[in-house]
Amino acid sequence: MYEPTLLSQIVNPDNLNQAYKQVMKNKGAAGVDDMPITALKAHLSLHKDMLIHQIQQREYKPRPVKRVEIPKANGGVRLLGIPTVTDRFIQQAIAQVLTPIFDKQFHENSYGFRPKRYAEMAILQSLENMNDGYEWLVDIDLERFFDTVHHDRLMNIVARTVKDGDVISLVRKFLVSGVMIQDEYQETIIGTPQGGNLSPLLSNVMLNELDKELASRDLRFVRYTDDCIIFVKSDMAARRVMRSVSKFIEETLGLIVNVTKSKVRKPEDEETKFLGFGFYYDWQDRLYKARPHKLSLQELKFKLKRLTRRAWGISTKHRVAKINSLLRGWVNYFRIGKMQKRLKQLDANIRMGLRICIRKQWKAPRNRRKNLMLGLSHYEAYKYSYTSKSYDRVAYSWILTTQRLAKFVLLSVTEHYSNIHV
């Protein structure tokens, strides 16, 4: 009986159609060819047969990824590699076929970028370990993981499972496709670009070797892509595990351990941060619990500050829609954490920032008076339309009340959190 090869499964019309839908759903920026996501359908209608032929004949050559710097709240940047839309489409088709094959091999304590697994499960498992008495955390930080993966080691691990040489060749081509940095091409001798559709799967394939090593030592651990915490019961055991596991990572996997950030910590330490969460001990319930880390809050405030820039000339309705989308996603992610008090202050800060933006839009006194008359008397509207107070002073005043903001349907994070808190 004929058994289709992996490559034939990748270029199967049903698989390609599913890959197209997923790429369109993910959206994303254009790559080095500047082709937008909206042009993919027309491009494939003209060139799909040629792409399939090139892939089957090992003639397909991926384009270099586009280097993009994403600003962080702490002032640094996160480096991403954006493939072209066509390359994302092909990578997605590959990932859809390989993921079910490799996922069967992955450890149950690996939660990142796997079907039906997500960060909340990793946090709950971490809390279970802590509350079982494993109160010492070995936090091993991998330095620039996506930029330091050794291609030969990675492909050797892939080849243990994938026996189709055509697929092996295609995956390697994406690894060595190169990167464009300010119109200058650079080879990628090592690393897998963070931002490609294949990168999450390949990172799990590599770090599954670490999972198997930790499991063979009967250690409790939780891993989400390159974020891994090992749980032990004593300081001495934690330091011993730190030394031996770091040695395995560097000598066997060929990765780099960041000795500055890798630490032995207690859950309640301020520096302890896992997937955006911090931990604390609830003396009343005598349990460890989770909450958003202070750096996660700072990052949220940084994004909100960008959305409430006075100089951003957009309508209040559009601005509020962007704010609501950000807040809803953030609260949904951190819903298992305790953060009621912090959200109340956050609500107040958001309203104040939005009031400043609204006040600035009412530039002419005539326009201010027209808008203020919606909630004030004619005399008061006239008086406050000519006020010399600063934007901040007016934003804090009663002129722009919370009730007036309600017409823009601004989301209250406090209420949203109360409704979904588990």
Beta strands, then each sheet from edge to edge (+ up, - down):
strand 1: 65-71
strand 2: 77-82
strand 3: 136-141
strand 4: 179-181
strand 5: 184-186
strand 6: 220-224
strand 7: 227-232
strand 8: 263-265
strand 9: 277-282
strand 10: 287-292
sheet 1: 2+ 1- 4- 5+
sheet 2: 6+ 7- 3+ 8-
sheet 3: 9+ 10-
end
